[in-house]
Amino acid sequence: MRAWRATAIMGAITAIGVLLAVSGCGADPDSDGDAANTQNIRLYGTDGNMANSFGEAFNDSPTALAGMKGTTPLTPLSGDFKRRVKAVDPSLTGFNYAGESYDAVVIAALAAEAGKSTDPASIAKHIIGVTTGDNVCDSVAACLTAAKSGKDFKYRGVSLRGSGFTSAGEPSSAMYGVLNFGTGNTIDDAKTEFVRAGDAKTEDKTPPSAANPGKAQKAPLKYGLLLPKTGALGFQGPPMFAAAKLAIKEINEAGGVLGQPVQVEEGDDGTNPNVAKATAAQFISHGVAVIIGAGASGVSKAVIPQIAQAGRVMISPSATSDELTKFNDKGFFFRTSPPDVLQAKAVADIIMRDGHTKVAIIARDDSYGNGLAEGVRADLTAAGIKPDNILIKTYEAKDKYEKDDGPRLFSGISMDVRAFGPTGILVVGFGESALAIRALVVDGAKP
């Protein structure tokens, strides 16, 4: 995979370098030639590509992504939290979904302690309740103490700050970061803005069933980390793994769950349904009660029936498709990441604030890409952009992209986009977004 990626990205870098040289500030605006045929376009992204690790694909062209703007679920992270996560993995270059991964692990532990059982069915019944009580606790130790004593509490951790879960088992409100790539193809933290979306009034205040100590199952609580190490979302995995392992460490330092240390097993979802199903089967056979993952929405959708059938809890820190809100999960699937209906509003808002009246959207043809693309289209239309001035082009979603996928999947799309003549282009994808940007540049767009 690395070999094809290097080839594809080097092509993108070469094209960008040539185009910037032709159409730079010193060019004569009245001259003929390629410079007159380029389009100055603002690029936008979403959580699948707005990360420093995505920018690493353009290391040899330090300004390739400069000015690209986008959103990701993101709460302002304290320096202390970042320090603790980096102590687990010093090589981290970003923290996307670190807070959500940490909170997913902690919430499951609190639900087990509150229900006095490590049985997955009991944990599932108490997950919403530990986020919607009356008394705030904001640390692992404080919340575990409250749970052990039987006191009413609501967890407010790293990402889950403003309100608790809805009846569907997902955040009722969330914070988004509006991120900007700067020089060096890294996120310019000084330009990051934070906006909140959603409605705290939609959290579910229904009390969970009381714990029944007589039926308590006190076997050690065991987690399985079903997160991306490989595949199109592999570059997003490191902060999720690091934060989840940090939560495991801090739960055990606070005394564990039901008097025993919690256990963890790592696995790869491969950003691929088949890989994820195989890993999940292994977890189930090893007695894992709570599975943290999967990373992508499409992969989560494929694995949920298997997990539900086995009666295990599944909490994704990063699957955001709206389709999952009403998916038949038998009450076993939850997520600490907010649904894309909220992110679509945030993306549409920044596009409108930048004054665009003609927008193209290039998206993966899966539940994540299609859901976000249609959500943004609806929000842009509601904000006043004419329907005919919004173009959506989708491409085949794959777990692995070969070097010839760039021209095969994106050349026709980029030509259609250029002919459409937008001033803003939203790219909804994962690591393969680099191939889409390459095609746009080769066909004359100037990000």
C-alpha positions in Angstrom: 0.0 0.0 0.0 2.8 2.4 0.8 4.4 2.0 -2.6 1.2 3.0 -4.5 0.6 5.8 -2.2 4.0 7.3 -2.6 3.7 7.1 -6.4 0.2 8.7 -6.4 1.1 11.5 -4.0 4.4 12.3 -5.8 2.3 12.8 -8.9 0.1 15.2 -7.0 3.0 17.1 -5.6 4.6 17.5 -9.0 1.3 18.8 -10.5 0.8 21.2 -7.6 4.4 22.5 -7.9 4.0 23.1 -11.7 0.6 24.8 -11.3 1.7 27.1 -8.5 4.8 28.0 -10.5 2.7 28.9 -13.5 -0.1 30.7 -11.7 1.8 32.3 -8.8 1.7 36.0 -7.7 4.3 37.1 -10.3 2.2 36.0 -13.3 0.8 38.5 -15.6 -3.0 38.5 -15.2 -3.6 39.6 -18.8 -1.3 36.9 -20.3 -2.6 33.9 -22.2 -1.7 30.3 -21.4 -2.3 27.9 -18.6 -2.5 30.5 -15.8 -5.5 32.1 -17.4 -7.2 28.7 -17.5 -6.8 27.8 -13.8 -9.6 28.2 -11.3 -8.9 29.7 -7.8 -10.9 27.4 -5.6 -11.3 27.0 -1.9 -11.0 23.4 -0.7 -13.1 22.1 2.2 -12.9 18.8 4.1 -14.6 16.8 6.8 -13.4 14.7 9.7 -12.1 11.9 7.4 -9.3 14.1 6.0 -8.9 17.1 8.2 -5.9 15.8 10.2 -2.2 16.4 10.3 -1.7 12.8 9.4 -3.5 13.4 6.1 -1.2 16.3 5.4 1.8 14.0 5.6 0.9 12.7 2.2 2.2 16.0 0.8 5.4 16.3 2.7 7.4 17.3 -0.4 5.1 20.2 -1.2 4.8 22.3 2.0 2.0 24.5 0.7 -0.1 21.9 -1.1 -3.0 22.1 1.4 -2.5 25.6 2.7 -5.9 27.3 3.0 -8.0 24.0 3.0 -10.6 24.3 5.6 -13.0 21.8 7.2 -14.6 20.4 10.3 -14.2 17.5 12.7 -16.0 16.7 16.0 -13.5 18.3 18.4 -13.7 19.7 21.9 -10.9 22.0 23.0 -8.4 19.6 24.5 -6.4 20.5 27.6 -2.6 20.5 27.5 -2.7 17.9 30.3 -4.9 15.5 28.3 -2.7 15.8 25.2 0.4 15.2 27.4 -1.1 12.1 28.9 -2.1 10.7 25.4 1.3 11.4 24.0 2.9 9.6 26.9 1.1 6.5 25.5 2.2 7.2 21.9 5.0 9.9 21.6 4.8 9.7 17.8 1.3 11.2 17.6 0.9 14.2 15.2 -2.7 14.9 16.0 -5.6 14.1 18.3 -8.6 13.5 16.1 -11.2 11.4 17.9 -8.9 11.0 20.9 -11.4 12.5 23.3 -14.2 10.4 21.9 -12.2 7.2 22.2 -11.2 8.0 25.8 -14.8 8.7 26.7 -16.1 5.5 25.1 -13.9 3.4 27.3 -14.7 5.3 30.4 -18.5 5.3 29.8 -18.6 1.5 29.5 -16.6 1.1 32.7 -19.0 3.4 34.6 -22.0 1.5 33.2 -20.5 -1.8 34.4 -19.8 -0.3 37.9 -23.3 1.3 38.1 -25.0 -1.9 37.1 -22.8 -4.0 39.4 -22.1 -6.4 36.5 -19.7 -6.9 33.6 -22.5 -8.7 31.7 -22.8 -6.9 28.3 -26.6 -6.7 28.5 -26.4 -5.0 31.9 -23.7 -2.6 30.7 -25.9 -1.7 27.7 -28.8 -0.8 29.9 -26.7 1.6 32.0 -24.7 3.4 29.4 -27.1 6.2 28.6 -27.9 6.7 32.3 -24.3 7.4 33.3 -24.3 10.4 30.9 -27.6 11.9 31.9 -27.8 12.0 35.7 -28.0 15.1 37.9 -24.6 15.4 39.5 -21.6 16.2 37.3 -18.3 14.3 37.7 -15.5 14.9 35.3 -12.8 12.4 36.1 -12.4 8.7 36.0 -11.7 8.4 39.7 -14.6 10.7 40.8 -17.1 9.0 38.6 -16.1 5.5 39.6 -16.4 6.5 43.2 -19.9 7.8 42.6 -20.9 4.6 40.7 -19.5 2.3 43.4 -21.5 4.2 46.1 -24.7 4.0 44.1 -25.0 7.8 43.8 -26.6 9.5 40.9 -24.1 11.1 38.5 -23.5 12.1 35.0 -20.1 11.8 33.3 -18.7 14.9 31.7 -15.3 13.9 30.3 -13.2 15.0 27.4 -15.6 15.1 24.4 -18.9 14.6 26.2 -19.1 18.1 27.8 -22.3 19.9 27.1 -25.0 17.1 27.4 -25.5 13.4 27.6 -26.8 10.7 25.2 -30.1 10.6 23.4 -32.3 7.5 23.5 -30.4 6.3 20.4 -27.2 6.2 22.4 -25.4 9.1 20.8 -24.4 12.6 21.9 -27.4 15.0 22.0 -25.0 17.9 21.3 -21.4 18.2 20.2 -18.5 20.6 19.7 -16.9 20.9 16.3 -13.6 22.3 15.4 -13.3 24.5 12.2 -9.8 23.6 11.1 -7.4 25.3 8.6 -4.4 23.8 7.0 -1.4 26.1 7.0 2.1 25.9 5.5 3.8 22.6 6.1 0.4 20.9 5.4 -0.4 20.9 9.1 -3.4 22.2 11.0 -2.8 25.8 12.1 -4.1 25.6 15.7 -4.1 29.4 16.0 -6.9 29.6 13.5 -9.1 26.8 14.9 -12.6 27.9 15.9 -15.1 25.9 18.0 -18.8 25.8 17.3 -21.5 23.8 19.1 -24.3 21.9 17.3 -27.3 19.9 18.5 -29.8 20.3 21.4 -29.1 19.3 25.0 -32.9 19.0 25.5 -32.9 15.8 23.5 -30.8 13.8 26.0 -32.6 10.8 27.5 -33.3 11.4 31.2 -35.0 8.0 31.7 -33.5 6.4 34.8 -31.8 3.0 34.0 -33.1 -0.1 35.8 -31.6 -0.6 39.2 -28.6 -2.8 39.7 -29.4 -6.3 41.0 -26.4 -7.4 43.1 -27.9 -10.9 43.3 -27.4 -11.4 39.6 -24.2 -9.5 39.3 -21.5 -10.9 37.0 -18.2 -9.9 38.4 -15.8 -11.4 35.8 -13.1 -8.9 34.8 -14.3 -6.4 32.2 -12.6 -7.0 28.9 -12.4 -4.5 26.0 -11.6 -5.1 22.4 -10.2 -2.2 20.4 -11.7 -2.5 16.9 -10.0 0.5 15.3 -8.2 1.3 12.1 -4.6 0.3 11.8 -4.7 -0.2 8.1 -6.9 0.7 5.1 -8.2 4.1 4.0 -8.7 5.3 7.5 -5.5 3.8 9.0 -3.8 7.2 9.3 -6.5 8.3 11.7 -6.1 5.3 14.1 -3.1 6.2 16.3 -4.7 8.9 18.4 -7.8 6.6 18.9 -5.7 3.7 20.1 -3.6 5.8 22.3 -6.5 7.5 24.0 -8.4 4.3 24.5 -5.3 2.7 26.2 -4.9 5.8 28.3 -8.4 5.4 29.6 -7.8 1.7 30.4 -4.7 2.7 32.3 -6.5 5.4 34.3 -9.4 3.1 35.1 -7.1 0.6 36.6 -5.2 3.2 38.5 -8.5 4.2 40.1 -9.2 0.7 41.3 -10.6 -1.0 38.1 -14.2 -2.1 37.8 -15.9 -4.1 40.5 -12.6 -4.5 42.3 -10.7 -6.0 39.4 -8.4 -4.5 36.7 -10.0 -4.2 33.3 -8.4 -6.0 30.4 -7.9 -5.0 26.8 -7.1 -6.7 23.5 -6.1 -4.7 20.3 -7.3 -5.4 16.8 -7.5 -3.9 13.4 -10.8 -3.0 11.6 -8.8 -2.5 8.4 -11.3 0.1 7.3 -12.8 -3.0 5.7 -16.0 -4.9 6.7 -14.4 -8.4 6.2 -11.3 -7.5 8.2 -13.5 -6.0 11.0 -15.8 -9.0 11.1 -12.9 -11.4 11.5 -11.4 -9.3 14.3 -14.8 -9.0 16.0 -15.2 -12.8 15.8 -11.9 -13.2 17.5 -12.9 -10.7 20.2 -16.1 -12.6 20.9 -14.4 -15.9 21.1 -11.9 -14.4 23.7 -14.7 -13.2 25.9 -14.6 -9.5 25.1 -17.7 -7.7 26.6 -17.2 -4.2 25.1 -15.9 -3.5 21.6 -14.6 0.1 21.0 -15.1 0.8 17.3 -15.3 0.4 14.5 -13.7 3.5 12.9 -15.6 4.1 9.7 -19.4 4.3 9.5 -19.7 1.7 6.7 -17.5 -0.8 8.6 -19.6 -0.2 11.8 -22.8 -0.8 9.9 -21.4 -4.1 8.6 -20.3 -5.3 12.0 -23.2 -4.2 14.2 -25.4 -7.2 13.3 -22.6 -9.6 14.3 -22.0 -7.8 17.6 -25.7 -7.6 18.5 -26.3 -11.2 17.7 -23.4 -12.1 20.1 -24.9 -9.8 22.7 -21.8 -7.6 23.1 -21.6 -3.9 23.6 -20.2 -1.8 20.7 -19.2 1.9 21.1 -17.8 3.7 18.2 -15.7 6.9 18.8 -15.8 7.9 15.1 -18.7 6.4 13.1 -20.8 9.4 12.3 -23.3 8.3 9.6 -26.9 9.4 10.3 -28.0 6.0 9.1 -26.7 4.4 12.3 -29.1 6.4 14.5 -32.0 4.2 13.6 -30.1 1.1 12.7 -31.4 -2.2 14.2 -28.7 -2.8 16.9 -30.9 -4.6 19.5 -29.8 -1.9 22.0 -26.1 -2.8 21.9 -24.6 -0.1 19.7 -23.6 3.3 21.0 -21.3 6.1 19.8 -19.5 9.0 21.4 -19.1 10.7 18.0 -22.1 12.9 17.0 -24.2 12.0 13.9 -23.4 13.7 10.6 -26.6 15.7 10.6 -24.8 18.0 13.1 -21.5 18.1 11.1 -23.3 18.8 7.9 -24.7 22.0 9.4 -21.2 23.0 10.6 -19.7 22.4 7.2 -22.5 24.3 5.4 -22.1 27.2 7.8 -18.4 27.7 7.0 -19.0 27.4 3.3 -21.7 30.1 3.5 -19.6 32.3 5.7 -17.0 32.3 3.0 -19.5 33.7 0.5 -19.8 30.8 -2.0 -22.8 30.6 -4.3 -21.6 27.6 -6.4 -20.3 24.5 -4.7 -19.2 21.0 -5.8 -19.0 18.1 -3.5 -16.8 15.0 -4.1 -17.8 12.1 -1.8 -17.2 8.5 -1.2 -20.1 6.3 -2.3 -20.9 4.8 1.1 -23.1 5.6 4.1 -20.5 8.2 5.4 -19.9 10.0 2.1 -23.5 10.0 0.8 -25.0 11.0 4.1 -22.7 14.0 4.6 -23.0 15.1 1.0 -26.8 15.0 1.0 -26.9 16.7 4.4 -24.6 19.5 3.3 -26.6 19.9 0.0 -29.8 20.3 2.0 -28.3 22.8 4.4 -26.7 24.9 1.6 -30.0 24.9 -0.2 -31.8 26.0 3.0 -29.2 28.8 3.4 -30.0 30.2 0.0 -27.8 28.5 -2.6 -29.8 27.5 -5.7 -30.1 23.7 -6.1 -28.7 24.0 -9.7 -25.6 25.6 -8.2 -24.7 22.5 -6.1 -23.0 19.5 -7.8 -22.4 16.1 -6.1 -20.0 13.6 -7.6 -19.4 10.3 -5.9 -16.7 7.7 -6.4 -16.3 4.0 -5.5 -15.5 3.4 -1.9 -12.7 0.9 -1.4 -10.7 -0.3 1.6 -7.5 -0.1 -0.5 -6.7 2.2 -3.4 -4.1 1.2 -6.1 -2.0 3.7 -8.0 -4.1 3.6 -11.1 -7.3 4.4 -9.1 -6.4 8.1 -9.2 -7.0 8.6 -12.9 -9.7 5.9 -13.1 -11.8 7.2 -10.3 -11.1 10.9 -10.3 -10.2 12.2 -13.7 -13.7 12.2 -15.0 -15.0 13.7 -11.8 -12.4 16.5 -11.8 -13.2 17.5 -15.3 -16.9 17.6 -14.6 -16.2 19.7 -11.5 -14.0 22.1 -13.4 -16.7 22.4 -16.1 -19.3 23.2 -13.4 -17.2 26.1 -12.3 -17.5 26.1 -8.5 -15.7 28.5 -6.2 -15.7 26.0 -3.4 -15.2 22.2 -3.4 -15.9 19.9 -0.5 -14.1 16.6 -0.4 -15.7 14.0 1.8 -13.4 11.0 2.1 -10.5 9.4 3.9 -6.8 9.0 2.8 -7.8 8.7 -0.8 -8.9 12.4 -0.8 -5.3 13.0 -1.8 -6.0 11.4 -5.1 -9.1 13.6 -5.6 -7.0 16.7 -4.9 -4.3 15.5 -7.3 -6.9 15.1 -10.1 -8.4 18.5 -9.5 -4.9 20.1 -9.7 -3.9 18.2 -12.8 -7.2 19.4 -14.5 -6.4 23.1 -13.7 -7.9 23.8 -10.3 -5.8 26.0 -8.0 -6.5 25.2 -4.4 
